[in-house]
């Protein structure tokens, strides 16, 4: 998924990212623990509870923080939901289920 993040940053936002500059964390959340910035309430209803969220983080040369959060199915790692956050503001999301 690192390659996906790097390619999407370049294709969608015109930002060049090197693999060694990408941070990664994975979290398991119950629905009530999810902030509305991350996943709006109307979207969360369609996702498994608890859900597995993988987060890819990058800070560019101007200090702008980019985060891609991806909810994946635990057994298959199929992408269920994707959210993009730039400097603390959601700039896009996609529901895959």
Backbone as XML, in Angstrom:
<?xml version="1.0"?>
<chain id="A" units="angstrom">
  <residue number="1" name="UNK">
    <atom name="N" x="0.812" y="-1.206" z="0.000"/>
    <atom name="CA" x="0.000" y="0.000" z="0.000"/>
    <atom name="C" x="0.856" y="1.271" z="0.000"/>
  </residue>
  <residue number="2" name="UNK">
    <atom name="N" x="2.117" y="1.148" z="0.382"/>
    <atom name="CA" x="2.991" y="2.324" z="0.330"/>
    <atom name="C" x="3.083" y="2.858" z="-1.096"/>
  </residue>
  <residue number="3" name="UNK">
    <atom name="N" x="3.213" y="1.939" z="-2.060"/>
    <atom name="CA" x="3.313" y="2.351" z="-3.458"/>
    <atom name="C" x="2.046" y="3.080" z="-3.894"/>
  </residue>
  <residue number="4" name="UNK">
    <atom name="N" x="0.875" y="2.583" z="-3.447"/>
    <atom name="CA" x="-0.406" y="3.218" z="-3.762"/>
    <atom name="C" x="-0.412" y="4.659" z="-3.248"/>
  </residue>
  <residue number="5" name="UNK">
    <atom name="N" x="0.019" y="4.867" z="-1.995"/>
    <atom name="CA" x="0.050" y="6.203" z="-1.402"/>
    <atom name="C" x="0.970" y="7.125" z="-2.203"/>
  </residue>
  <residue number="6" name="UNK">
    <atom name="N" x="2.167" y="6.656" z="-2.508"/>
    <atom name="CA" x="3.148" y="7.460" z="-3.246"/>
    <atom name="C" x="2.628" y="7.817" z="-4.629"/>
  </residue>
  <residue number="7" name="UNK">
    <atom name="N" x="2.049" y="6.846" z="-5.336"/>
    <atom name="CA" x="1.515" y="7.096" z="-6.679"/>
    <atom name="C" x="0.339" y="8.059" z="-6.650"/>
  </residue>
  <residue number="8" name="UNK">
    <atom name="N" x="-0.549" y="7.894" z="-5.681"/>
    <atom name="CA" x="-1.718" y="8.777" z="-5.598"/>
    <atom name="C" x="-1.305" y="10.199" z="-5.233"/>
  </residue>
  <residue number="9" name="UNK">
    <atom name="N" x="-0.330" y="10.358" z="-4.354"/>
    <atom name="CA" x="0.159" y="11.700" z="-4.012"/>
    <atom name="C" x="0.666" y="12.412" z="-5.261"/>
  </residue>
  <residue number="10" name="UNK">
    <atom name="N" x="1.379" y="11.692" z="-6.101"/>
    <atom name="CA" x="1.913" y="12.302" z="-7.327"/>
    <atom name="C" x="0.799" y="12.570" z="-8.340"/>
  </residue>
  <residue number="11" name="UNK">
    <atom name="N" x="-0.057" y="11.576" z="-8.585"/>
    <atom name="CA" x="-1.096" y="11.679" z="-9.602"/>
    <atom name="C" x="-2.186" y="12.690" z="-9.227"/>
  </residue>
  <residue number="12" name="UNK">
    <atom name="N" x="-2.672" y="12.633" z="-8.007"/>
    <atom name="CA" x="-3.802" y="13.472" z="-7.595"/>
    <atom name="C" x="-3.402" y="14.860" z="-7.109"/>
  </residue>
  <residue number="13" name="UNK">
    <atom name="N" x="-2.236" y="14.949" z="-6.462"/>
    <atom name="CA" x="-1.873" y="16.209" z="-5.807"/>
    <atom name="C" x="-0.575" y="16.828" z="-6.335"/>
  </residue>
  <residue number="14" name="UNK">
    <atom name="N" x="0.116" y="16.119" z="-7.238"/>
    <atom name="CA" x="1.355" y="16.649" z="-7.802"/>
    <atom name="C" x="2.492" y="16.727" z="-6.804"/>
  </residue>
  <residue number="15" name="UNK">
    <atom name="N" x="2.460" y="15.873" z="-5.785"/>
    <atom name="CA" x="3.473" y="15.898" z="-4.726"/>
    <atom name="C" x="4.349" y="14.651" z="-4.848"/>
  </residue>
  <residue number="16" name="UNK">
    <atom name="N" x="5.653" y="14.871" z="-4.989"/>
    <atom name="CA" x="6.627" y="13.773" z="-5.060"/>
    <atom name="C" x="6.969" y="13.317" z="-3.646"/>
  </residue>
  <residue number="17" name="UNK">
    <atom name="N" x="6.855" y="12.016" z="-3.406"/>
    <atom name="CA" x="7.108" y="11.452" z="-2.084"/>
    <atom name="C" x="8.085" y="10.294" z="-2.222"/>
  </residue>
  <residue number="18" name="UNK">
    <atom name="N" x="9.064" y="10.249" z="-1.334"/>
    <atom name="CA" x="9.985" y="9.102" z="-1.293"/>
    <atom name="C" x="9.529" y="8.144" z="-0.209"/>
  </residue>
  <residue number="19" name="UNK">
    <atom name="N" x="9.699" y="6.862" z="-0.449"/>
    <atom name="CA" x="9.231" y="5.812" z="0.458"/>
    <atom name="C" x="9.711" y="6.035" z="1.889"/>
  </residue>
  <residue number="20" name="UNK">
    <atom name="N" x="10.963" y="6.400" z="2.064"/>
    <atom name="CA" x="11.516" y="6.555" z="3.407"/>
    <atom name="C" x="10.928" y="7.752" z="4.167"/>
  </residue>
  <residue number="21" name="UNK">
    <atom name="N" x="10.158" y="8.600" z="3.493"/>
    <atom name="CA" x="9.538" y="9.762" z="4.133"/>
    <atom name="C" x="8.091" y="9.495" z="4.577"/>
  </residue>
  <residue number="22" name="UNK">
    <atom name="N" x="7.585" y="8.302" z="4.297"/>
    <atom name="CA" x="6.200" y="7.971" z="4.609"/>
    <atom name="C" x="6.105" y="7.284" z="5.968"/>
  </residue>
  <residue number="23" name="UNK">
    <atom name="N" x="5.260" y="7.832" z="6.833"/>
    <atom name="CA" x="4.978" y="7.197" z="8.115"/>
    <atom name="C" x="3.781" y="6.275" z="7.967"/>
  </residue>
  <residue number="24" name="UNK">
    <atom name="N" x="3.680" y="5.280" z="8.845"/>
    <atom name="CA" x="2.583" y="4.314" z="8.766"/>
    <atom name="C" x="2.184" y="3.875" z="10.163"/>
  </residue>
  <residue number="25" name="UNK">
    <atom name="N" x="0.881" y="3.794" z="10.394"/>
    <atom name="CA" x="0.341" y="3.235" z="11.623"/>
    <atom name="C" x="-0.957" y="2.536" z="11.289"/>
  </residue>
  <residue number="26" name="UNK">
    <atom name="N" x="-1.308" y="1.521" z="12.061"/>
    <atom name="CA" x="-2.582" y="0.818" z="11.899"/>
    <atom name="C" x="-3.306" y="0.823" z="13.235"/>
  </residue>
  <residue number="27" name="UNK">
    <atom name="N" x="-4.607" y="1.034" z="13.186"/>
    <atom name="CA" x="-5.413" y="1.139" z="14.392"/>
    <atom name="C" x="-6.683" y="0.312" z="14.238"/>
  </residue>
  <residue number="28" name="UNK">
    <atom name="N" x="-7.165" y="-0.250" z="15.326"/>
    <atom name="CA" x="-8.490" y="-0.870" z="15.364"/>
    <atom name="C" x="-9.373" y="0.060" z="16.188"/>
  </residue>
  <residue number="29" name="UNK">
    <atom name="N" x="-10.510" y="0.456" z="15.632"/>
    <atom name="CA" x="-11.422" y="1.382" z="16.289"/>
    <atom name="C" x="-12.830" y="0.816" z="16.336"/>
  </residue>
  <residue number="30" name="UNK">
    <atom name="N" x="-13.528" y="1.068" z="17.438"/>
    <atom name="CA" x="-14.971" y="0.893" z="17.470"/>
    <atom name="C" x="-15.576" y="2.150" z="16.856"/>
  </residue>
  <residue number="31" name="UNK">
    <atom name="N" x="-16.760" y="2.047" z="16.313"/>
    <atom name="CA" x="-17.385" y="3.197" z="15.634"/>
    <atom name="C" x="-17.438" y="4.446" z="16.512"/>
  </residue>
  <residue number="32" name="UNK">
    <atom name="N" x="-17.776" y="4.283" z="17.783"/>
    <atom name="CA" x="-17.917" y="5.463" z="18.642"/>
    <atom name="C" x="-16.586" y="6.161" z="18.924"/>
  </residue>
  <residue number="33" name="UNK">
    <atom name="N" x="-15.472" y="5.546" z="18.580"/>
    <atom name="CA" x="-14.154" y="6.158" z="18.790"/>
    <atom name="C" x="-13.706" y="7.008" z="17.602"/>
  </residue>
  <residue number="34" name="UNK">
    <atom name="N" x="-14.403" y="6.929" z="16.487"/>
    <atom name="CA" x="-13.992" y="7.604" z="15.260"/>
    <atom name="C" x="-14.466" y="9.049" z="15.246"/>
  </residue>
  <residue number="35" name="UNK">
    <atom name="N" x="-13.544" y="9.966" z="15.000"/>
    <atom name="CA" x="-13.854" y="11.380" z="14.873"/>
    <atom name="C" x="-14.536" y="11.627" z="13.528"/>
  </residue>
  <residue number="36" name="UNK">
    <atom name="N" x="-15.483" y="12.566" z="13.505"/>
    <atom name="CA" x="-16.226" y="12.897" z="12.283"/>
    <atom name="C" x="-15.317" y="13.428" z="11.179"/>
  </residue>
  <residue number="37" name="UNK">
    <atom name="N" x="-14.181" y="14.041" z="11.537"/>
    <atom name="CA" x="-13.224" y="14.509" z="10.534"/>
    <atom name="C" x="-12.685" y="13.326" z="9.740"/>
  </residue>
  <residue number="38" name="UNK">
    <atom name="N" x="-12.441" y="12.241" z="10.433"/>
    <atom name="CA" x="-11.864" y="11.063" z="9.798"/>
    <atom name="C" x="-12.890" y="10.340" z="8.930"/>
  </residue>
  <residue number="39" name="UNK">
    <atom name="N" x="-14.023" y="9.987" z="9.526"/>
    <atom name="CA" x="-15.084" y="9.301" z="8.787"/>
    <atom name="C" x="-16.421" y="9.870" z="9.258"/>
  </residue>
  <residue number="40" name="UNK">
    <atom name="N" x="-17.168" y="10.527" z="8.354"/>
    <atom name="CA" x="-18.466" y="11.084" z="8.739"/>
    <atom name="C" x="-19.429" y="9.997" z="9.218"/>
  </residue>
  <residue number="41" name="UNK">
    <atom name="N" x="-20.337" y="10.369" z="10.110"/>
    <atom name="CA" x="-21.275" y="9.422" z="10.711"/>
    <atom name="C" x="-22.081" y="8.654" z="9.674"/>
  </residue>
  <residue number="42" name="UNK">
    <atom name="N" x="-22.474" y="9.317" z="8.588"/>
    <atom name="CA" x="-23.269" y="8.625" z="7.573"/>
    <atom name="C" x="-22.464" y="7.559" z="6.821"/>
  </residue>
  <residue number="43" name="UNK">
    <atom name="N" x="-21.147" y="7.692" z="6.815"/>
    <atom name="CA" x="-20.291" y="6.693" z="6.166"/>
    <atom name="C" x="-19.945" y="5.546" z="7.117"/>
  </residue>
  <residue number="44" name="UNK">
    <atom name="N" x="-19.730" y="5.878" z="8.369"/>
    <atom name="CA" x="-19.278" y="4.875" z="9.343"/>
    <atom name="C" x="-20.278" y="3.731" z="9.487"/>
  </residue>
  <residue number="45" name="UNK">
    <atom name="N" x="-21.569" y="4.040" z="9.306"/>
    <atom name="CA" x="-22.620" y="3.021" z="9.433"/>
    <atom name="C" x="-22.425" y="1.859" z="8.460"/>
  </residue>
  <residue number="46" name="UNK">
    <atom name="N" x="-21.767" y="2.118" z="7.337"/>
    <atom name="CA" x="-21.592" y="1.108" z="6.296"/>
    <atom name="C" x="-20.319" y="0.280" z="6.473"/>
  </residue>
  <residue number="47" name="UNK">
    <atom name="N" x="-19.538" y="0.585" z="7.493"/>
    <atom name="CA" x="-18.250" y="-0.075" z="7.701"/>
    <atom name="C" x="-18.330" y="-1.057" z="8.864"/>
  </residue>
  <residue number="48" name="UNK">
    <atom name="N" x="-17.437" y="-2.066" z="8.887"/>
    <atom name="CA" x="-17.458" y="-3.040" z="9.982"/>
    <atom name="C" x="-17.160" y="-2.380" z="11.325"/>
  </residue>
  <residue number="49" name="UNK">
    <atom name="N" x="-17.654" y="-3.003" z="12.380"/>
    <atom name="CA" x="-17.406" y="-2.506" z="13.727"/>
    <atom name="C" x="-16.911" y="-3.675" z="14.576"/>
  </residue>
  <residue number="50" name="UNK">
    <atom name="N" x="-15.681" y="-3.660" z="15.070"/>
    <atom name="CA" x="-14.683" y="-2.595" z="14.923"/>
    <atom name="C" x="-14.112" y="-2.577" z="13.497"/>
  </residue>
  <residue number="51" name="UNK">
    <atom name="N" x="-13.417" y="-1.488" z="13.188"/>
    <atom name="CA" x="-12.803" y="-1.380" z="11.864"/>
    <atom name="C" x="-11.292" y="-1.245" z="11.999"/>
  </residue>
  <residue number="52" name="UNK">
    <atom name="N" x="-10.599" y="-1.658" z="10.951"/>
    <atom name="CA" x="-9.135" y="-1.558" z="10.905"/>
    <atom name="C" x="-8.775" y="-0.410" z="9.979"/>
  </residue>
  <residue number="53" name="UNK">
    <atom name="N" x="-8.085" y="0.587" z="10.530"/>
    <atom name="CA" x="-7.695" y="1.772" z="9.769"/>
    <atom name="C" x="-6.180" y="1.797" z="9.623"/>
  </residue>
  <residue number="54" name="UNK">
    <atom name="N" x="-5.710" y="1.881" z="8.391"/>
    <atom name="CA" x="-4.285" y="2.062" z="8.121"/>
    <atom name="C" x="-4.071" y="3.512" z="7.738"/>
  </residue>
  <residue number="55" name="UNK">
    <atom name="N" x="-3.096" y="4.159" z="8.357"/>
    <atom name="CA" x="-2.832" y="5.575" z="8.108"/>
    <atom name="C" x="-1.435" y="5.756" z="7.524"/>
  </residue>
  <residue number="56" name="UNK">
    <atom name="N" x="-1.376" y="6.497" z="6.422"/>
    <atom name="CA" x="-0.116" y="6.838" z="5.762"/>
    <atom name="C" x="0.071" y="8.335" z="5.931"/>
  </residue>
  <residue number="57" name="UNK">
    <atom name="N" x="1.245" y="8.751" z="6.422"/>
    <atom name="CA" x="1.485" y="10.148" z="6.735"/>
    <atom name="C" x="2.742" y="10.661" z="6.045"/>
  </residue>
  <residue number="58" name="UNK">
    <atom name="N" x="2.670" y="11.929" z="5.621"/>
    <atom name="CA" x="3.806" y="12.561" z="4.960"/>
    <atom name="C" x="3.747" y="14.058" z="5.246"/>
  </residue>
  <residue number="59" name="UNK">
    <atom name="N" x="4.904" y="14.658" z="5.518"/>
    <atom name="CA" x="5.007" y="16.109" z="5.679"/>
    <atom name="C" x="5.905" y="16.615" z="4.563"/>
  </residue>
  <residue number="60" name="UNK">
    <atom name="N" x="5.359" y="17.525" z="3.730"/>
    <atom name="CA" x="6.128" y="18.007" z="2.577"/>
    <atom name="C" x="7.108" y="19.111" z="2.966"/>
  </residue>
  <residue number="61" name="UNK">
    <atom name="N" x="7.841" y="19.626" z="1.984"/>
    <atom name="CA" x="8.898" y="20.616" z="2.222"/>
    <atom name="C" x="8.365" y="21.907" z="2.842"/>
  </residue>
  <residue number="62" name="UNK">
    <atom name="N" x="7.081" y="22.231" z="2.602"/>
    <atom name="CA" x="6.489" y="23.432" z="3.184"/>
    <atom name="C" x="5.881" y="23.179" z="4.555"/>
  </residue>
  <residue number="63" name="UNK">
    <atom name="N" x="6.018" y="21.958" z="5.063"/>
    <atom name="CA" x="5.480" y="21.627" z="6.375"/>
    <atom name="C" x="4.018" y="21.221" z="6.361"/>
  </residue>
  <residue number="64" name="UNK">
    <atom name="N" x="3.461" y="20.994" z="5.177"/>
    <atom name="CA" x="2.065" y="20.568" z="5.064"/>
    <atom name="C" x="1.979" y="19.078" z="5.360"/>
  </residue>
  <residue number="65" name="UNK">
    <atom name="N" x="1.079" y="18.720" z="6.282"/>
    <atom name="CA" x="0.904" y="17.318" z="6.656"/>
    <atom name="C" x="-0.207" y="16.692" z="5.814"/>
  </residue>
  <residue number="66" name="UNK">
    <atom name="N" x="0.126" y="15.575" z="5.179"/>
    <atom name="CA" x="-0.809" y="14.801" z="4.363"/>
    <atom name="C" x="-1.059" y="13.469" z="5.068"/>
  </residue>
  <residue number="67" name="UNK">
    <atom name="N" x="-2.326" y="13.079" z="5.177"/>
    <atom name="CA" x="-2.670" y="11.789" z="5.769"/>
    <atom name="C" x="-3.684" y="11.102" z="4.867"/>
  </residue>
  <residue number="68" name="UNK">
    <atom name="N" x="-3.425" y="9.851" z="4.560"/>
    <atom name="CA" x="-4.407" y="9.008" z="3.881"/>
    <atom name="C" x="-4.803" y="7.930" z="4.875"/>
  </residue>
  <residue number="69" name="UNK">
    <atom name="N" x="-6.086" y="7.860" z="5.184"/>
    <atom name="CA" x="-6.605" y="6.814" z="6.057"/>
    <atom name="C" x="-7.375" y="5.816" z="5.220"/>
  </residue>
  <residue number="70" name="UNK">
    <atom name="N" x="-7.055" y="4.547" z="5.368"/>
    <atom name="CA" x="-7.702" y="3.502" z="4.580"/>
    <atom name="C" x="-8.276" y="2.458" z="5.530"/>
  </residue>
  <residue number="71" name="UNK">
    <atom name="N" x="-9.587" y="2.256" z="5.444"/>
    <atom name="CA" x="-10.228" y="1.187" z="6.209"/>
    <atom name="C" x="-10.155" y="-0.063" z="5.339"/>
  </residue>
  <residue number="72" name="UNK">
    <atom name="N" x="-9.592" y="-1.127" z="5.909"/>
    <atom name="CA" x="-9.439" y="-2.379" z="5.158"/>
    <atom name="C" x="-10.164" y="-3.513" z="5.877"/>
  </residue>
  <residue number="73" name="UNK">
    <atom name="N" x="-10.598" y="-4.501" z="5.093"/>
    <atom name="CA" x="-11.194" y="-5.703" z="5.663"/>
    <atom name="C" x="-10.086" y="-6.498" z="6.331"/>
  </residue>
  <residue number="74" name="UNK">
    <atom name="N" x="-10.310" y="-6.937" z="7.557"/>
    <atom name="CA" x="-9.260" y="-7.614" z="8.323"/>
    <atom name="C" x="-8.710" y="-8.852" z="7.639"/>
  </residue>
  <residue number="75" name="UNK">
    <atom name="N" x="-9.561" y="-9.718" z="7.155"/>
    <atom name="CA" x="-9.082" y="-10.969" z="6.573"/>
    <atom name="C" x="-8.433" y="-10.825" z="5.205"/>
  </residue>
  <residue number="76" name="UNK">
    <atom name="N" x="-8.990" y="-9.959" z="4.361"/>
    <atom name="CA" x="-8.541" y="-9.871" z="2.964"/>
    <atom name="C" x="-7.712" y="-8.628" z="2.658"/>
  </residue>
  <residue number="77" name="UNK">
    <atom name="N" x="-7.744" y="-7.631" z="3.545"/>
    <atom name="CA" x="-7.101" y="-6.328" z="3.332"/>
    <atom name="C" x="-7.712" y="-5.580" z="2.142"/>
  </residue>
  <residue number="78" name="UNK">
    <atom name="N" x="-8.933" y="-5.973" z="1.759"/>
    <atom name="CA" x="-9.661" y="-5.255" z="0.714"/>
    <atom name="C" x="-9.956" y="-3.845" z="1.210"/>
  </residue>
  <residue number="79" name="UNK">
    <atom name="N" x="-9.773" y="-2.857" z="0.344"/>
    <atom name="CA" x="-10.023" y="-1.467" z="0.704"/>
    <atom name="C" x="-11.538" y="-1.226" z="0.778"/>
  </residue>
  <residue number="80" name="UNK">
    <atom name="N" x="-12.007" y="-0.716" z="1.923"/>
    <atom name="CA" x="-13.426" y="-0.463" z="2.118"/>
    <atom name="C" x="-13.753" y="1.030" z="2.080"/>
  </residue>
  <residue number="81" name="UNK">
    <atom name="N" x="-12.797" y="1.855" z="2.529"/>
    <atom name="CA" x="-13.029" y="3.295" z="2.625"/>
    <atom name="C" x="-11.679" y="4.001" z="2.596"/>
  </residue>
  <residue number="82" name="UNK">
    <atom name="N" x="-11.675" y="5.190" z="2.023"/>
    <atom name="CA" x="-10.436" y="5.968" z="1.917"/>
    <atom name="C" x="-10.752" y="7.423" z="2.241"/>
  </residue>
  <residue number="83" name="UNK">
    <atom name="N" x="-9.915" y="8.041" z="3.076"/>
    <atom name="CA" x="-10.070" y="9.456" z="3.404"/>
    <atom name="C" x="-8.708" y="10.145" z="3.279"/>
  </residue>
  <residue number="84" name="UNK">
    <atom name="N" x="-8.729" y="11.368" z="2.760"/>
    <atom name="CA" x="-7.505" y="12.169" z="2.617"/>
    <atom name="C" x="-7.647" y="13.429" z="3.449"/>
  </residue>
  <residue number="85" name="UNK">
    <atom name="N" x="-6.615" y="13.705" z="4.237"/>
    <atom name="CA" x="-6.599" y="14.876" z="5.113"/>
    <atom name="C" x="-5.322" y="15.665" z="4.820"/>
  </residue>
  <residue number="86" name="UNK">
    <atom name="N" x="-5.509" y="16.961" z="4.603"/>
    <atom name="CA" x="-4.382" y="17.860" z="4.341"/>
    <atom name="C" x="-4.411" y="18.948" z="5.398"/>
  </residue>
  <residue number="87" name="UNK">
    <atom name="N" x="-3.358" y="19.003" z="6.210"/>
    <atom name="CA" x="-3.251" y="20.005" z="7.284"/>
    <atom name="C" x="-4.508" y="20.071" z="8.146"/>
  </residue>
  <residue number="88" name="UNK">
    <atom name="N" x="-5.018" y="18.904" z="8.541"/>
    <atom name="CA" x="-6.144" y="18.851" z="9.467"/>
    <atom name="C" x="-7.515" y="19.031" z="8.859"/>
  </residue>
  <residue number="89" name="UNK">
    <atom name="N" x="-7.606" y="19.130" z="7.518"/>
    <atom name="CA" x="-8.898" y="19.287" z="6.851"/>
    <atom name="C" x="-9.110" y="18.143" z="5.869"/>
  </residue>
  <residue number="90" name="UNK">
    <atom name="N" x="-10.290" y="17.517" z="5.926"/>
    <atom name="CA" x="-10.596" y="16.450" z="4.974"/>
    <atom name="C" x="-10.740" y="17.048" z="3.585"/>
  </residue>
  <residue number="91" name="UNK">
    <atom name="N" x="-10.002" y="16.504" z="2.628"/>
    <atom name="CA" x="-10.056" y="17.014" z="1.257"/>
    <atom name="C" x="-10.680" y="16.002" z="0.288"/>
  </residue>
  <residue number="92" name="UNK">
    <atom name="N" x="-11.001" y="14.818" z="0.781"/>
    <atom name="CA" x="-11.652" y="13.840" z="-0.076"/>
    <atom name="C" x="-11.865" y="12.523" z="0.646"/>
  </residue>
  <residue number="93" name="UNK">
    <atom name="N" x="-12.870" y="11.792" z="0.186"/>
    <atom name="CA" x="-13.107" y="10.455" z="0.718"/>
    <atom name="C" x="-13.834" y="9.626" z="-0.338"/>
  </residue>
  <residue number="94" name="UNK">
    <atom name="N" x="-13.642" y="8.323" z="-0.258"/>
    <atom name="CA" x="-14.267" y="7.395" z="-1.198"/>
    <atom name="C" x="-14.737" y="6.171" z="-0.433"/>
  </residue>
  <residue number="95" name="UNK">
    <atom name="N" x="-15.977" y="5.801" z="-0.657"/>
    <atom name="CA" x="-16.550" y="4.582" z="-0.071"/>
    <atom name="C" x="-16.478" y="3.492" z="-1.135"/>
  </residue>
  <residue number="96" name="UNK">
    <atom name="N" x="-15.913" y="2.352" z="-0.765"/>
    <atom name="CA" x="-15.769" y="1.237" z="-1.706"/>
    <atom name="C" x="-16.773" y="0.122" z="-1.454"/>
  </residue>
  <residue number="97" name="UNK">
    <atom name="N" x="-17.596" y="0.231" z="-0.390"/>
    <atom name="CA" x="-18.600" y="-0.801" z="-0.093"/>
    <atom name="C" x="-19.999" y="-0.224" z="-0.184"/>
  </residue>
</chain>
